[in-house]
Amino acid sequence: MRKYRRPAGNAIVIYCHSLADNDDHVLRAIVKGNAGYMLVSLYGNAASPANKAIIEKAEKLVQQRGPAKGKRQSLNVIYYDASSAKVWG
């Protein structure tokens, strides 16, 4: 059995998720982690109310993480079109 060594330090990909308050426990773990990038999917018009809420929540996570310090990376968000990901084949 492989031993767990450390959390991901590269990127987190979020696909079709609203970053809703009911998942704040997961979002707090992202803030405390060391992934340098968070890729967040948006579906449809980026200016829609739902997508604006997702963007606002993601940017809040960036602020909560703060600037790079020591070995801890800052969090950079990249938004992508959810329909561009062909996850089901």
PyRosetta script that sets phi, psi and omega in degrees:
from pyrosetta import init, pose_from_sequence

init()
pose = pose_from_sequence("MRKYRRPAGNAIVIYCHSLADNDDHVLRAIVKGNAGYMLVSLYGNAASPANKAIIEKAEKLVQQRGPAKGKRQSLNVIYYDASSAKVWG")
pose.set_psi(1, 133.7)
pose.set_omega(1, -178.9)
pose.set_phi(2, -77.5)
pose.set_psi(2, 136.4)
pose.set_omega(2, 179.4)
pose.set_phi(3, -81.8)
pose.set_psi(3, 144.3)
pose.set_omega(3, 174.0)
pose.set_phi(4, -74.6)
pose.set_psi(4, 126.6)
pose.set_omega(4, -175.8)
pose.set_phi(5, -106.8)
pose.set_psi(5, -49.9)
pose.set_omega(5, -177.8)
pose.set_phi(6, -163.4)
pose.set_psi(6, 161.1)
pose.set_omega(6, 179.3)
pose.set_phi(7, -72.1)
pose.set_psi(7, 164.7)
pose.set_omega(7, 179.4)
pose.set_phi(8, -57.2)
pose.set_psi(8, 137.8)
pose.set_omega(8, 179.6)
pose.set_phi(9, -118.7)
pose.set_psi(9, 11.0)
pose.set_omega(9, -175.6)
pose.set_phi(10, -108.4)
pose.set_psi(10, -79.6)
pose.set_omega(10, -175.5)
pose.set_phi(11, -148.9)
pose.set_psi(11, 155.6)
pose.set_omega(11, 174.0)
pose.set_phi(12, -119.7)
pose.set_psi(12, 130.0)
pose.set_omega(12, 178.8)
pose.set_phi(13, -107.6)
pose.set_psi(13, 124.7)
pose.set_omega(13, 179.0)
pose.set_phi(14, -114.0)
pose.set_psi(14, 120.8)
pose.set_omega(14, -176.3)
pose.set_phi(15, -121.0)
pose.set_psi(15, 122.9)
pose.set_omega(15, 176.7)
pose.set_phi(16, 53.1)
pose.set_psi(16, 53.6)
pose.set_omega(16, 178.7)
pose.set_phi(17, -132.2)
pose.set_psi(17, 140.4)
pose.set_omega(17, -174.6)
pose.set_phi(18, -88.5)
pose.set_psi(18, -5.5)
pose.set_omega(18, -175.6)
pose.set_phi(19, 56.4)
pose.set_psi(19, 36.9)
pose.set_omega(19, -175.8)
pose.set_phi(20, -68.3)
pose.set_psi(20, 159.3)
pose.set_omega(20, -177.6)
pose.set_phi(21, -58.9)
pose.set_psi(21, -28.8)
pose.set_omega(21, -179.2)
pose.set_phi(22, -67.8)
pose.set_psi(22, -11.0)
pose.set_omega(22, 177.0)
pose.set_phi(23, -110.6)
pose.set_psi(23, 22.5)
pose.set_omega(23, -179.3)
pose.set_phi(24, -58.8)
pose.set_psi(24, -29.1)
pose.set_omega(24, 178.8)
pose.set_phi(25, -62.7)
pose.set_psi(25, -35.8)
pose.set_omega(25, 177.3)
pose.set_phi(26, -72.7)
pose.set_psi(26, -42.4)
pose.set_omega(26, -178.8)
pose.set_phi(27, -65.5)
pose.set_psi(27, -36.1)
pose.set_omega(27, 175.4)
pose.set_phi(28, -63.0)
pose.set_psi(28, -36.5)
pose.set_omega(28, 178.3)
pose.set_phi(29, -66.1)
pose.set_psi(29, -35.8)
pose.set_omega(29, 176.8)
pose.set_phi(30, -64.7)
pose.set_psi(30, -43.6)
pose.set_omega(30, 179.2)
pose.set_phi(31, -61.5)
pose.set_psi(31, -41.8)
pose.set_omega(31, -178.2)
pose.set_phi(32, -76.8)
pose.set_psi(32, -17.6)
pose.set_omega(32, -177.1)
pose.set_phi(33, -76.1)
pose.set_psi(33, -165.4)
pose.set_omega(33, -176.9)
pose.set_phi(34, -130.4)
pose.set_psi(34, 14.8)
pose.set_omega(34, 176.6)
pose.set_phi(35, -65.2)
pose.set_psi(35, 131.8)
pose.set_omega(35, -178.0)
pose.set_phi(36, -81.2)
pose.set_psi(36, -21.1)
pose.set_omega(36, -176.9)
pose.set_phi(37, -133.7)
pose.set_psi(37, 144.2)
pose.set_omega(37, 173.5)
pose.set_phi(38, -129.4)
pose.set_psi(38, 114.8)
pose.set_omega(38, 178.2)
pose.set_phi(39, -93.6)
pose.set_psi(39, 123.2)
pose.set_omega(39, -173.8)
pose.set_phi(40, -121.3)
pose.set_psi(40, 126.8)
pose.set_omega(40, 179.4)
pose.set_phi(41, -83.9)
pose.set_psi(41, 144.0)
pose.set_omega(41, 172.8)
pose.set_phi(42, -123.4)
pose.set_psi(42, 138.1)
pose.set_omega(42, -179.6)
pose.set_phi(43, -110.0)
pose.set_psi(43, 125.0)
pose.set_omega(43, 178.4)
pose.set_phi(44, 80.1)
pose.set_psi(44, -149.9)
pose.set_omega(44, -175.6)
pose.set_phi(45, -65.7)
pose.set_psi(45, 122.4)
pose.set_omega(45, -179.4)
pose.set_phi(46, -63.6)
pose.set_psi(46, -21.0)
pose.set_omega(46, -179.3)
pose.set_phi(47, -90.9)
pose.set_psi(47, 3.8)
pose.set_omega(47, 178.8)
pose.set_phi(48, -66.6)
pose.set_psi(48, 155.0)
pose.set_omega(48, 179.4)
pose.set_phi(49, -56.3)
pose.set_psi(49, -40.1)
pose.set_omega(49, -179.8)
pose.set_phi(50, -65.0)
pose.set_psi(50, -44.5)
pose.set_omega(50, 179.9)
pose.set_phi(51, -70.4)
pose.set_psi(51, -34.5)
pose.set_omega(51, 175.8)
pose.set_phi(52, -61.3)
pose.set_psi(52, -39.4)
pose.set_omega(52, 178.7)
pose.set_phi(53, -65.1)
pose.set_psi(53, -40.3)
pose.set_omega(53, 178.1)
pose.set_phi(54, -63.9)
pose.set_psi(54, -45.7)
pose.set_omega(54, -179.7)
pose.set_phi(55, -62.4)
pose.set_psi(55, -43.6)
pose.set_omega(55, 179.3)
pose.set_phi(56, -60.4)
pose.set_psi(56, -43.5)
pose.set_omega(56, -179.6)
pose.set_phi(57, -66.3)
pose.set_psi(57, -42.5)
pose.set_omega(57, 179.4)
pose.set_phi(58, -63.4)
pose.set_psi(58, -42.8)
pose.set_omega(58, 179.8)
pose.set_phi(59, -66.2)
pose.set_psi(59, -31.3)
pose.set_omega(59, 175.3)
pose.set_phi(60, -64.2)
pose.set_psi(60, -38.7)
pose.set_omega(60, 177.9)
pose.set_phi(61, -63.5)
pose.set_psi(61, -39.0)
pose.set_omega(61, 177.8)
pose.set_phi(62, -60.4)
pose.set_psi(62, -46.1)
pose.set_omega(62, 179.7)
pose.set_phi(63, -63.8)
pose.set_psi(63, -41.1)
pose.set_omega(63, -179.5)
pose.set_phi(64, -65.3)
pose.set_psi(64, -36.9)
pose.set_omega(64, 178.1)
pose.set_phi(65, -67.5)
pose.set_psi(65, -42.3)
pose.set_omega(65, 179.2)
pose.set_phi(66, 80.9)
pose.set_psi(66, -173.3)
pose.set_omega(66, -177.4)
pose.set_phi(67, -72.7)
pose.set_psi(67, 162.5)
pose.set_omega(67, 176.3)
pose.set_phi(68, -59.5)
pose.set_psi(68, 141.2)
pose.set_omega(68, -177.7)
pose.set_phi(69, -151.3)
pose.set_psi(69, 117.9)
pose.set_omega(69, -177.4)
pose.set_phi(70, 63.3)
pose.set_psi(70, -126.8)
pose.set_omega(70, 178.9)
pose.set_phi(71, -87.0)
pose.set_psi(71, -8.3)
pose.set_omega(71, -177.9)
pose.set_phi(72, -82.0)
pose.set_psi(72, 128.9)
pose.set_omega(72, -179.1)
pose.set_phi(73, -86.3)
pose.set_psi(73, 153.1)
pose.set_omega(73, 168.6)
pose.set_phi(74, -73.6)
pose.set_psi(74, 163.2)
pose.set_omega(74, -179.9)
pose.set_phi(75, -102.6)
pose.set_psi(75, 122.5)
pose.set_omega(75, 178.3)
pose.set_phi(76, -110.5)
pose.set_psi(76, 132.5)
pose.set_omega(76, -178.6)
pose.set_phi(77, -105.7)
pose.set_psi(77, 134.1)
pose.set_omega(77, 173.9)
pose.set_phi(78, -121.5)
pose.set_psi(78, 123.9)
pose.set_omega(78, 178.9)
pose.set_phi(79, -95.9)
pose.set_psi(79, 141.3)
pose.set_omega(79, 177.8)
pose.set_phi(80, -138.8)
pose.set_psi(80, 158.1)
pose.set_omega(80, -179.8)
pose.set_phi(81, -74.7)
pose.set_psi(81, 118.0)
pose.set_omega(81, -177.7)
pose.set_phi(82, -58.2)
pose.set_psi(82, -32.4)
pose.set_omega(82, -178.5)
pose.set_phi(83, -72.4)
pose.set_psi(83, -12.7)
pose.set_omega(83, 179.6)
pose.set_phi(84, -81.4)
pose.set_psi(84, -17.9)
pose.set_omega(84, -179.7)
pose.set_phi(85, -88.0)
pose.set_psi(85, 118.8)
pose.set_omega(85, -178.6)
pose.set_phi(86, -96.9)
pose.set_psi(86, 67.0)
pose.set_omega(86, -174.0)
pose.set_phi(87, -74.0)
pose.set_psi(87, -22.3)
pose.set_omega(87, -178.0)
pose.set_phi(88, -102.8)
pose.set_psi(88, 14.0)
pose.set_omega(88, 174.1)
pose.set_phi(89, 115.0)
pose.dump_pdb("model.pdb")
